[in-house]
Amino acid sequence: MLKITTVDTATEQRLILEGKLMEPDISELEAAWEKASRAGGERPSVVDLRNVTFIHESAKRVLLRLNREGAEFVACGVANTYRLDQMGIKCSVTIAC
């Protein structure tokens, strides 16, 4: 199960993800991204993966799309940062948890 919280501030649009990033919740991430992108304007869009416990292979397509569309990623822990690195996605901030 995946929980998505959108935090909209004057300086950024942040999607905070918690739990497992896998089907069928990936479509919820896509919908949240669409909504945040429309509302965000010129502000940076940040995808916060610090509380994601698992990234399934099926999430790769969506994460790569978000990366192409300008998302900045925040992650912690070896597993998530390694998974993103294998996709060619660099984290703007990597935090040791």
DSSP file (Angstrom, degrees, kcal/mol; ACC not computed):
  #  RESIDUE AA STRUCTURE BP1 BP2  ACC     N-H-->O    O-->H-N    N-H-->O    O-->H-N    TCO  KAPPA ALPHA  PHI   PSI    X-CA   Y-CA   Z-CA
    1    1 A M              0   0    0      0, 0.0    19,-1.8     0, 0.0     2,-0.4   0.000 360.0 360.0 360.0 141.8    0.0    0.0    0.0
    2    2 A L  E     -A   19   0A   0     17,-0.2     2,-0.5    20,-0.1    17,-0.2  -0.958 360.0-159.6-121.1 132.5    1.2    3.5   -0.9
    3    3 A K  E     -A   18   0A   0     15,-2.9    15,-2.2    -2,-0.4     2,-0.5  -0.939   9.4-165.9-108.9 132.3    0.3    6.7    0.9
    4    4 A I  E     -A   17   0A   0     -2,-0.5     2,-0.5    13,-0.2    13,-0.2  -0.978   5.3-175.5-122.2 123.3    0.8   10.0   -1.1
    5    5 A T  E     -A   16   0A   0     11,-2.3    11,-3.3    -2,-0.5     2,-0.5  -0.972  13.1-150.0-117.3 130.3    0.8   13.3    0.6
    6    6 A T  E     -A   15   0A   0     -2,-0.5     2,-0.6     9,-0.2     9,-0.2  -0.881   9.1-168.8-101.9 126.4    1.0   16.5   -1.4
    7    7 A V  E     -A   14   0A   0      7,-3.1     7,-2.7    -2,-0.5     2,-0.6  -0.964   3.6-167.8-116.3 117.0    2.6   19.5    0.3
    8    8 A D  E     +A   13   0A   0     -2,-0.6     2,-0.2     5,-0.2     5,-0.2  -0.912  17.0 162.1-110.2 111.2    2.2   22.8   -1.6
    9    9 A T        -     0   0    0      3,-2.7     3,-0.1    -2,-0.6    -2,-0.0  -0.678  54.1 -99.3-120.0 176.6    4.4   25.7   -0.4
   10   10 A A  S    S+     0   0    0     -2,-0.2     3,-0.1     1,-0.2    -1,-0.0   0.735 122.3  39.3 -66.8 -21.9    5.4   28.9   -1.9
   11   11 A T  S    S+     0   0    0      1,-0.2     2,-0.3    32,-0.1    -1,-0.2   0.624 122.5   2.0-106.5 -15.5    8.8   27.4   -2.9
   12   12 A E        -     0   0    0     31,-0.2    -3,-2.7    -3,-0.1     2,-0.5  -0.996  52.2-124.2-163.6 162.5    7.9   23.9   -4.1
   13   13 A Q  E     -Ab   8  45A   0     31,-2.7    33,-3.3    -2,-0.3     2,-0.5  -0.985  37.6-169.5-108.0 122.9    5.4   21.2   -4.8
   14   14 A R  E     -Ab   7  46A   0     -7,-2.7    -7,-3.1    -2,-0.5     2,-0.6  -0.968  17.3-162.5-123.8 128.6    6.3   18.0   -2.8
   15   15 A L  E     -Ab   6  47A   0     31,-3.1    33,-3.2    -2,-0.5     2,-0.6  -0.943  13.5-160.0-104.3 115.8    4.9   14.6   -3.2
   16   16 A I  E     -Ab   5  48A   0    -11,-3.3   -11,-2.3    -2,-0.6     2,-0.4  -0.870   7.8-162.4-100.0 118.5    5.7   12.5   -0.1
   17   17 A L  E     -A    4   0A   0     31,-2.6    34,-0.8    -2,-0.6     2,-0.4  -0.828   9.1-178.0-104.6 138.4    5.4    8.8   -0.7
   18   18 A E  E     +Ab   3  51A   0    -15,-2.2   -15,-2.9    -2,-0.4     2,-0.3  -0.998  48.3   7.8-136.8 131.6    5.2    6.2    2.1
   19   19 A G  E    S-Ab   2  52A   0     32,-2.3    34,-2.2    -2,-0.4    35,-0.9  -0.781 105.0  -8.9 108.3-149.0    5.0    2.5    1.8
   20   20 A K  E     - b   0  54A   0    -19,-1.8     2,-1.1    -2,-0.3    35,-0.2  -0.786  51.5-146.9 -97.7 128.3    5.5    0.2   -1.2
   21   21 A L  E     + b   0  55A   0     33,-3.2    35,-2.6    -2,-0.5    38,-0.3  -0.771  57.1 107.1 -94.5  93.7    5.7    1.7   -4.7
   22   22 A M    >   -     0   0    0     -2,-1.1     3,-1.4    33,-0.2     4,-0.4  -0.951  61.3 -28.2-157.6 168.9    4.0   -0.9   -6.8
   23   23 A E  T 3  S+     0   0    0      1,-0.3    36,-0.1    -2,-0.3    35,-0.0  -0.372 114.5  23.1 -61.6 146.3    0.8   -1.8   -8.7
   24   24 A P  T >  S+     0   0    0      0, 0.0     3,-0.9     0, 0.0     4,-0.4  -0.974 121.8  56.1 -90.4   5.5   -2.0   -0.8   -8.4
   25   25 A D  T X> S+     0   0    0     -3,-1.4     4,-1.5     1,-0.2     3,-0.6   0.609  85.2  82.1 -76.6 -11.0   -0.9    2.3   -6.5
   26   26 A I  H 3> S+     0   0    0     -4,-0.4     4,-2.1     1,-0.3    -1,-0.2   0.867  87.0  56.9 -62.3 -35.3    1.4    3.5   -9.3
   27   27 A S  H <> S+     0   0    0     -3,-0.9     4,-2.1     1,-0.2    -1,-0.3   0.828 102.9  55.5 -64.6 -30.2   -1.6    5.0  -11.1
   28   28 A E  H <> S+     0   0    0     -3,-0.6     4,-2.4    -4,-0.4    -1,-0.2   0.875 105.9  51.1 -68.0 -37.3   -2.3    7.0   -8.0
   29   29 A L  H  X S+     0   0    0     -4,-1.5     4,-2.6     2,-0.2    -2,-0.2   0.921 109.0  50.9 -64.2 -43.6    1.2    8.4   -8.2
   30   30 A E  H  X S+     0   0    0     -4,-2.1     4,-2.4     1,-0.2    -2,-0.2   0.919 111.6  47.3 -59.6 -43.9    0.6    9.4  -11.8
   31   31 A A  H  X S+     0   0    0     -4,-2.1     4,-2.2     2,-0.2    -1,-0.2   0.906 112.3  49.1 -64.9 -42.0   -2.6   11.2  -10.9
   32   32 A A  H  X S+     0   0    0     -4,-2.4     4,-2.6     2,-0.2    -2,-0.2   0.891 111.1  50.8 -64.6 -39.2   -1.0   13.0   -8.0
   33   33 A W  H  X S+     0   0    0     -4,-2.6     4,-3.0     2,-0.2     5,-0.2   0.925 108.9  51.0 -64.1 -44.9    1.9   14.1  -10.2
   34   34 A E  H  X S+     0   0    0     -4,-2.4     4,-2.0     1,-0.2    -2,-0.2   0.933 113.3  45.3 -57.7 -47.0   -0.5   15.4  -12.9
   35   35 A K  H  X S+     0   0    0     -4,-2.2     4,-2.0     1,-0.2    -2,-0.2   0.921 114.7  47.1 -64.1 -45.1   -2.4   17.4  -10.3
   36   36 A A  H  X S+     0   0    0     -4,-2.6     4,-2.1     1,-0.2    -2,-0.2   0.883 110.2  53.5 -65.7 -38.6    0.8   18.7   -8.7
   37   37 A S  H  X S+     0   0    0     -4,-3.0     4,-0.8     1,-0.2    -1,-0.2   0.907 109.6  47.7 -63.7 -41.4    2.3   19.7  -12.0
   38   38 A R  H  < S+     0   0    0     -4,-2.0     3,-0.2    -5,-0.2    -1,-0.2   0.898 119.0  39.8 -65.4 -39.9   -0.7   21.7  -13.0
   39   39 A A  H  < S+     0   0    0     -4,-2.0    -2,-0.2     1,-0.2    -1,-0.2   0.714 104.7  69.7 -81.9 -21.0   -0.8   23.5   -9.6
   40   40 A G  H ><  +     0   0    0     -4,-2.1     3,-1.8     1,-0.2     2,-0.2   0.785  66.7 178.1 -74.3 -29.5    3.0   23.9   -9.3
   41   41 A G  T 3< S-     0   0    0     -4,-0.8    -1,-0.2     1,-0.3    -2,-0.1  -0.445  72.4 -17.0  62.6-129.1    3.7   26.4  -12.0
   42   42 A E  T 3  S+     0   0    0     -2,-0.2    -1,-0.3     2,-0.1     3,-0.1   0.496 108.5 111.6 -88.6  -5.1    7.4   27.3  -12.1
   43   43 A R  S <  S-     0   0    0     -3,-1.8   -31,-0.2     1,-0.1   -32,-0.1  -0.353  79.3 -96.9 -68.4 149.5    8.1   25.9   -8.6
   44   44 A P        -     0   0    0      0, 0.0   -31,-2.7     0, 0.0     2,-0.5  -0.354  31.4-137.8 -62.7 145.8   10.3   22.8   -8.3
   45   45 A S  E     -b   13   0A   0     25,-0.5    27,-2.9   -33,-0.2     2,-0.4  -0.944  20.9-165.4-107.2 123.7    8.4   19.5   -8.0
   46   46 A V  E     -bc  14  72A   0    -33,-3.3   -31,-3.1    -2,-0.5     2,-0.6  -0.917  13.4-157.5-115.3 133.0   10.0   17.2   -5.5
   47   47 A V  E     -bc  15  73A   0     25,-3.4    27,-2.3    -2,-0.4     2,-0.8  -0.942  15.4-155.5-108.0 111.8    9.3   13.5   -5.1
   48   48 A D  E     +bc  16  74A   0    -33,-3.2   -31,-2.6    -2,-0.6     3,-0.3  -0.793  22.7 168.0 -96.0 109.7   10.2   12.4   -1.6
   49   49 A L  E >   +     0   0A   0     25,-3.6     3,-1.8    -2,-0.8    27,-0.3   0.164  40.4 114.6-104.9  15.5   11.0    8.7   -1.4
   50   50 A R  E 3  S+     0   0A   0      1,-0.3    -1,-0.2    24,-0.3    25,-0.1   0.799  83.4  39.8 -60.7 -28.9   12.5    8.7    2.1
   51   51 A N  E 3  S+b   18   0A   0    -34,-0.8   -32,-2.3    -3,-0.3     2,-0.5   0.132  84.7 118.6-109.0  20.5    9.7    6.6    3.5
   52   52 A V  E <   -b   19   0A   0     -3,-1.8   -32,-0.2   -34,-0.3    28,-0.1  -0.762  40.9-172.3 -85.7 127.6    9.3    4.2    0.6
   53   53 A T  E     +     0   0A   0    -34,-2.2     2,-0.3    -2,-0.5   -33,-0.2   0.607  68.0  16.9 -95.8 -13.8   10.1    0.7    1.7
   54   54 A F  E     -b   20   0A   0    -35,-0.9   -33,-3.2     2,-0.0     2,-0.6  -0.943  55.0-159.1-161.2 133.8   10.0   -1.0   -1.7
   55   55 A I  E     -b   21   0A   0     -2,-0.3   -33,-0.2   -35,-0.2     2,-0.1  -0.956  22.0-150.4-117.7 111.5   10.2    0.1   -5.4
   56   56 A H    >   -     0   0    0    -35,-2.6     3,-2.0    -2,-0.6     4,-0.4  -0.420  25.2-114.1 -78.5 153.7    8.8   -2.5   -7.7
   57   57 A E  G >  S+     0   0    0      1,-0.3     3,-1.6     2,-0.2     4,-0.4   0.819 114.6  65.9 -54.3 -33.8   10.1   -2.9  -11.3
   58   58 A S  G 3  S+     0   0    0      1,-0.3     4,-0.4     2,-0.1     3,-0.3   0.663  92.4  62.2 -67.2 -14.9    6.7   -1.7  -12.6
   59   59 A A  G <> S+     0   0    0     -3,-2.0     4,-2.5   -38,-0.3    -1,-0.3   0.620  80.2  86.0 -82.8 -13.2    7.3    1.7  -11.0
   60   60 A K  H <> S+     0   0    0     -3,-1.6     4,-2.6    -4,-0.4     5,-0.3   0.901  84.8  53.2 -56.1 -46.7   10.3    2.3  -13.3
   61   61 A R  H  > S+     0   0    0     -4,-0.4     4,-1.8    -3,-0.3    -1,-0.2   0.904 112.9  43.6 -56.8 -45.0    8.3    3.7  -16.2
   62   62 A V  H  > S+     0   0    0     -4,-0.4     4,-2.7     2,-0.2    -1,-0.2   0.915 113.1  50.1 -70.6 -43.7    6.6    6.3  -14.0
   63   63 A L  H  X S+     0   0    0     -4,-2.5     4,-2.2     1,-0.2    -2,-0.2   0.894 111.1  49.8 -62.9 -39.5    9.7    7.4  -12.1
   64   64 A L  H  X S+     0   0    0     -4,-2.6     4,-2.5    -5,-0.2    -1,-0.2   0.894 110.4  50.9 -65.4 -39.2   11.5    7.8  -15.4
   65   65 A R  H  X S+     0   0    0     -4,-1.8     4,-2.0    -5,-0.3    -2,-0.2   0.941 110.3  48.5 -62.0 -47.6    8.6    9.9  -16.7
   66   66 A L  H  <>S+     0   0    0     -4,-2.7     5,-2.7     1,-0.2    -2,-0.2   0.897 111.0  51.5 -59.9 -40.4    8.7   12.1  -13.6
   67   67 A N  H ><5S+     0   0    0     -4,-2.2     3,-1.6     1,-0.2    -1,-0.2   0.931 109.5  49.0 -61.8 -46.6   12.4   12.5  -14.0
   68   68 A R  H 3<5S+     0   0    0     -4,-2.5    -1,-0.2     1,-0.3    -2,-0.2   0.839 108.1  55.8 -60.9 -33.2   12.1   13.6  -17.6
   69   69 A E  T 3<5S-     0   0    0     -4,-2.0    -1,-0.3    -5,-0.2    -2,-0.2   0.326 129.1 -93.5 -87.4   8.6    9.4   16.1  -16.6
   70   70 A G  T < 5 +     0   0    0     -3,-1.6   -25,-0.5     1,-0.2    -3,-0.2   0.556  66.5 158.7 100.7   9.1   11.7   17.8  -14.2
   71   71 A A      < -     0   0    0     -5,-2.7     2,-0.4    -6,-0.2    -1,-0.2  -0.378  31.4-143.7 -65.5 142.3   11.0   16.1  -10.8
   72   72 A E  E     -c   46   0A   0    -27,-2.9   -25,-3.4    -2,-0.1     2,-0.4  -0.882  18.3-143.3-101.0 141.1   13.7   16.3   -8.2
   73   73 A F  E     -cd  47  91A   0     17,-0.5    19,-2.3    -2,-0.4    20,-1.2  -0.874  15.0-169.0-113.1 139.5   14.0   13.2   -6.0
   74   74 A V  E     +cd  48  93A   0    -27,-2.3   -25,-3.6    -2,-0.4     2,-0.3  -0.994  22.9 156.5-121.5 128.5   14.8   12.9   -2.3
   75   75 A A  E     - d   0  94A   0     18,-1.7    20,-2.2    -2,-0.4     2,-0.3  -0.940  22.7-158.2-145.1 165.9   15.7    9.5   -1.0
   76   76 A C  E     + d   0  95A   0    -27,-0.3     4,-0.4    -2,-0.3    20,-0.2  -0.973  50.8  43.9-142.9 160.1   17.5    7.8    1.9
   77   77 A G  S  > S-     0   0    0     18,-0.7     4,-1.5    -2,-0.3     5,-0.2   0.156  82.7 -91.4  86.2 154.1   19.0    4.4    2.4
   78   78 A V  H  > S+     0   0    0      1,-0.2     4,-2.5     2,-0.2     5,-0.2   0.902 116.9  55.7 -67.7 -44.2   21.1    2.3    0.2
   79   79 A A  H  > S+     0   0    0      1,-0.2     4,-2.5     2,-0.2    -1,-0.2   0.932 111.8  39.7 -61.1 -50.5   18.3    0.3   -1.5
   80   80 A N  H  > S+     0   0    0     -4,-0.4     4,-2.5     2,-0.2     5,-0.2   0.910 117.2  47.9 -69.6 -41.5   16.3    3.3   -2.8
   81   81 A T  H  X S+     0   0    0     -4,-1.5     4,-2.3     2,-0.2    -1,-0.2   0.890 113.8  48.8 -66.6 -36.5   19.2    5.4   -3.9
   82   82 A Y  H  X S+     0   0    0     -4,-2.5     4,-2.5    -5,-0.2    -2,-0.2   0.927 110.6  50.6 -65.5 -45.0   20.8    2.4   -5.6
   83   83 A R  H  X S+     0   0    0     -4,-2.5     4,-1.0    -5,-0.2    -2,-0.2   0.923 113.2  45.3 -59.7 -45.6   17.5    1.6   -7.4
   84   84 A L  H >X>S+     0   0    0     -4,-2.5     5,-2.7     1,-0.2     3,-0.7   0.913 111.2  53.2 -64.6 -42.2   17.1    5.2   -8.6
   85   85 A D  H ><5S+     0   0    0     -4,-2.3     3,-1.3     1,-0.3    -2,-0.2   0.889 104.2  55.8 -60.3 -39.9   20.8    5.2   -9.7
   86   86 A Q  H 3<5S+     0   0    0     -4,-2.5    -1,-0.3     1,-0.3    -2,-0.2   0.773 107.4  50.4 -63.6 -25.8   20.2    2.0  -11.7
   87   87 A M  H <<5S-     0   0    0     -4,-1.0    -1,-0.3    -3,-0.7    -2,-0.2   0.526 122.1-108.7 -86.1  -7.8   17.4    3.9  -13.5
   88   88 A G  T <<5S+     0   0    0     -3,-1.3     2,-0.5    -4,-0.5    -3,-0.2   0.657  75.9 135.8  86.7  16.6   19.7    6.8  -14.2
   89   89 A I      < -     0   0    0     -5,-2.7     2,-0.4    -6,-0.1    -1,-0.3  -0.875  41.0-154.6-102.0 124.4   17.9    9.1  -11.7
   90   90 A K        -     0   0    0     -2,-0.5   -17,-0.5    -3,-0.1     2,-0.3  -0.823  15.0-127.5 -98.5 136.3   20.1   11.2   -9.4
   91   91 A C  E     -d   73   0A   0     -2,-0.4   -17,-0.2     1,-0.1     3,-0.2  -0.629   3.7-149.8 -80.0 136.6   18.7   12.3   -6.1
   92   92 A S  E    S+     0   0A   0    -19,-2.3     2,-0.4    -2,-0.3   -18,-0.2   0.811  90.9  20.8 -73.7 -28.4   19.0   16.0   -5.4
   93   93 A V  E     -d   74   0A   0    -20,-1.2   -18,-1.7     2,-0.0     2,-0.5  -0.990  67.3-168.7-140.0 129.6   19.3   15.1   -1.7
   94   94 A T  E     -d   75   0A   0     -2,-0.4     2,-0.5   -20,-0.2   -18,-0.2  -0.984  12.8-168.2-118.3 123.0   20.4   11.8   -0.2
   95   95 A I  E     -d   76   0A   0    -20,-2.2   -18,-0.7    -2,-0.5     2,-0.4  -0.917  20.9-128.6-114.6 131.9   19.8   11.6    3.5
   96   96 A A              0   0    0     -2,-0.5   -20,-0.0   -20,-0.2    -2,-0.0  -0.665 360.0 360.0 -76.3 128.7   21.2    8.8    5.7
   97   97 A C              0   0    0     -2,-0.4    -1,-0.1   -47,-0.0   -21,-0.0   0.401 360.0 360.0-108.2 360.0   18.3    7.4    7.7
